[in-house]
Amino acid sequence: MTELLPWHQSEDEPADRFAAFVEYLRLGPNRSLKKLWETGRSEGVIEVTRGTLEIWSSTHGWVARAAAWDRHELAARIDARIFVRERVRGRVLQRANRLADKLCDIALGKSKPHAAQVKALLGALAIAGISELRELQVNTESVVRREAAKAHEIPLDNMSVEELREMKALLNRRRQPKTIDVTPETSDPTEGEP
C-alpha cells in the first residue's frame, strides 16, 4: 500500500473538505482562510461559511499539511535548479577543457592562433576570474534567506548548487535555518577610546 503524504486526502476526509483544502494549497505560501473564503466565494468554488472553513482546517490540520506541501514544492524546485546548474557546469567545463587544449596547441606551436579563438580564450579566463571572486565573497546566504522568508519567496536563481543543497538538507531536517550575523567588525584601534 502506498504511504499517504500529508497533502493527500485521508480516508476520514470527505471530498468537499479535501476540495476546499486543494483550493487552500493553490493560494500559495501567502495563503489564509480569509483569502480562501473570499476568492472561493467569488469564483464559486467555496459554498460554505468562513467558520465552517475554520472548523475543517482545524479538524484536518490544513496549516501543517500546507507547510509540508510548501517544503515538498521547494525541494522539487531546488532539485530542478541543481540539475540545471550541474548540467550547465558540465558544459562549461567541457568547453573550458577544449579551449585549454587549443591554448596548449597554440603555445606549443601546433596551431596558429585565430582571432576568434583568442577572444574565446580571453572570455573563458574572464569567466574563471569571476567565479574565483564569487568564492571569496562573504557568505550572506542566511541574510538573503531571512529577507526572502519575510517576503515568502526563496530566491533560488541567485544560489549556488552548494547553497541549494544546504537549503534542501535544511528542508529535509524540517527545522528553520539558523541566522548568522554578517555585520562587518571594525578593526579601528582608536574605536572605543574616549
ABEGO torsion letter per residue (X at the ends): XBBBBAABBBAABBAAAAAAAAAAAAAEAABBAAAAAAAAAAAGABABBAAAAAAAAAAAGAAAAAAAAAAAAAAAAAAAAAAAAAAAAAAAAAAAAAAAAAAAAAAAGABBBBAAAAAAAAAAAAAAAAAAAAAABBBAAAAAAAAAAAAGBBBAAABBAAAAAAAAAAAAAGBBBBBBBABBBBABAABGBX
